[in-house]
């Protein structure tokens, strides 16, 4: 049982990274094969560009969730670095709460869009993939971004280090 549980727990705790790696490998292989077949064998892989676009979208959004997970999201701390320590902590919490609210808003509207595309039964033009499948990935990634921001808020409020498994840089 332990042999099964360990890989499952690892996969669940690193789901964002796994999806990003799979998508990036998929994009690389698919694009290489599309170029190879087009210029060497004189035929095109139908829907390769559309599928690569979907994988790129998922990689970007799940990459954003992974960035929030490890506190590596993009920020410009120019003004925050000028603030006193206590004020900066409050500002960091406010920013995290605003980002969480924003991602929750996007998650909600993505859910509405996902439900509509499922109800209509729309498919992508070149590959025939149901659009709701692509939207489900977007919904999941945005939901994970929201969750990671809220986890960071809770950890900051309880006084724990935000991401203890990430090596800390010396100050």
N, C-alpha and C positions, 0 to 999 in steps of 0.2 A: 504494500500500500504506500509506503514511504517513497518507493521508487517512482510511483506514478504521481504522487502529490507534489513532489519537489519541482519537476518540470512544469507542471500546471501552474503552480504558484509563481514560478519565475516568469512564465508567459503572461500571466495576468498582471504582474507588477511591472512588466516591460512591454506592454501591448503597443504603446505608441511607437517605441523604437523598432519593434518587430515589423509593424505595418510600414513605417518609413523605409526600412531596409528592403523589404519585399517590393515595395513600389519602385524604389530607385533601381533595384536590380532588374525589375520588369521593364522599366522605361529604357534602360540601357540595352537589354537584349532585344526588345521589340524594335527600337530605333535602329540598332545595328542590322537586324534582319530585314527591316523595311528598306534600308539603303542598299544592302547587299542584293536583295531580290530585284529592286528597281534598276540598278545600274549594271549588275552582272547577268541576271537572268531575264531582264526586260519584262517583268510583271510586278504589280504592286500588291501588297498585302492590304486587303480592303479593311478599312476601319482602324488601321494601326495608329494613325495620328490621333484619332478620337480616343482610343483606349489609352494612349500615352498621356493625353490631356487629362483624362479622368485620374490616372495614377499620379500625375503631377499634382493635381488638386488635392488628392488625399494625402500625398506626402507632405505638402506644404502645411495643411491643417493639422495633421497628426504631429508634424514636426513642431508646430507652435505649441501643442499640448505638452510635448516632451520638454520644450523650452521652459514652460511654466513649471513643470514638475521639478526641474533642476535649477530653477531660478536663473535661467540663462536667456530670458526673453529680452528683446531689444528695449533699451531705455537710454535716456540721456540724463545722467545724474548731475548735470552742470549746476542747477539751482539746488538740488537736494544736498549736494556735498557742502554747500555753504550754510545749511541749517544746523542748529545745535542738535545734539544726539536725540533728545526727547522729542523735539519738534519733527525731526526727520522720521522717527518711528511712527508718529501720528500721520505724517504725510504718506509714508509707505503703506500704512494700513488703509488710508483713504483711497490711494491709487488702486490697491488690490480690490477694495470693495467696489469701486467704480468699474474696474475691468470685469469683475465677476458679474456685476449687474448687466454690463454691455454684452458679455458672452451669454448670459441667461436670456437676454432679449433676442439675440441672434439665434440661440438654440430653439426658443419658442417659435419664432417665425420660420425657421427651417423645418420644424416639426409640422407646421401647417402646410408648408410647401410639399413636404414628403407625403403627407396624407392625401393632398390633392393629386400629386403625380401617381400615387398608388391607385386612387379611386378612378382616375381617368385612364390609366393603363398605358401611359405614354412610353414610347421606346426611343432610344437614340437612333438617329438616321442611318449611320453607317454600320454599327455593330448589332443593332437590335437589342441591346441591353436595356432592361427596364430602367427608366430614369429614377424610379424610387430607390433602386439599389445604390446608385451614385449619391443620391440625396441622403440615404441612410448613413453613408460614410461621413458626409458633411455634418449631419446631425450629431453623430457619435463624437466626432472630433471637437465640435464646438461645446458639446456637453462635458467632455473631458477637460477642455480649457476652463470652463466654469468651475468644475469640481476642483481642479488643481489650484485655482485662485482662492476658492473658499477654504481649502485645506491649509493654504499658506496663511490666511487670515486667522484661522483657529490656532495654528501653531504659533503665530506671532503673539496672539492674545494670551496664550498659556505660557509664554516665555521660553518655549523650546526653540532650538535651532530649526530653521525652516527645512533644510535638506541635509540631514546628518550624514548621508552616505556619499556626499560630494566632497572631495578634498577642498579644504579651505586654503585660500591664498594668504600668505603672510601680510600683515598690515604694515 
